[in-house]
Amino acid sequence: MIAGGLNGWYVAGVLAIMFAITFTLRALPFALLKPLRASRFVQTMSVWMPVGILGILAAVTFRSSAGHDTGSLLSGLIAVVVTVVVHLTLGRRTLLSVGLGTATFVVLVNVAGMA
């Protein structure tokens, strides 16, 4: 017996079931995607989906800050241009392009005072 009147085997059984369900739900997408990796649709989506998600996030950010401050909007636009240029010229490295775009925005807002 565990404190509170719980049976140790009951707790171990519940934890084992939770582990099995969690593991299955996390592994299932990879198992289902394996035969589709050669699909042209999946290959196209793997190229364009990250760019689309970043575009949606940028649009939402600009929409929420468009009427507030023109300085931060200008900083954001410059950072977007840096992100796009880095992404297209340095081999579509998403982490690098987003990192440099974010760093550009932070420098423009905090150091250059474009806020």
Stockholm file with secondary structure:
# STOCKHOLM 1.0

chainA/1-115         MIAGGLNGWYVAGVLAIMFAITFTLRALPFALLKPLRASRFVQTMSVWMPVGILGILAAVTFRSSAGHDTGSLLSGLIAVVVTVVVHLTLGRRTLLSVGLGTATFVVLVNVAGMA
#=GR chainA/1-115 SS CBTTTBCHHHHHHHHHHHHHHHHHHHHHHHHHHGGGTTCHHHHHHHHHHHHHHHHHHHHHHHHHHTTTCHHHHHHHHHHHHHHHHHHHHTTSCHHHHHHHHHHHHHHHHHTSCCC
#=GC SS_cons         CBTTTBCHHHHHHHHHHHHHHHHHHHHHHHHHHGGGTTCHHHHHHHHHHHHHHHHHHHHHHHHHHTTTCHHHHHHHHHHHHHHHHHHHHTTSCHHHHHHHHHHHHHHHHHTSCCC
//
